[in-house]
């Protein structure tokens, strides 16, 4: 049972690190300068 807990922790940490790296290496291309002025093209 303990090995399953360790595996879940490792998988969770790796997923979190992967998400953070993805956010840093591939930032969102969404342009915030046009939003709020009607049609911003983000829908």
JOTA-V612068 format. One record per backbone hydrogen bond with DSSP energy under -0.5 kcal/mol. NH is the residue of the N-H (numbers start at 1). CO is the residue of the C=O. If there is no record, write none. Layout:
BEGIN
nh/co
NH/CO
NH/CO
END
This chain:
BEGIN
nh/co
5/1
6/2
7/3
8/4
9/5
10/6
11/7
12/8
13/9
14/10
15/11
16/12
17/13
18/14
19/15
20/16
21/17
22/18
23/19
24/20
25/21
26/22
32/30
34/31
37/34
39/37
40/38
END
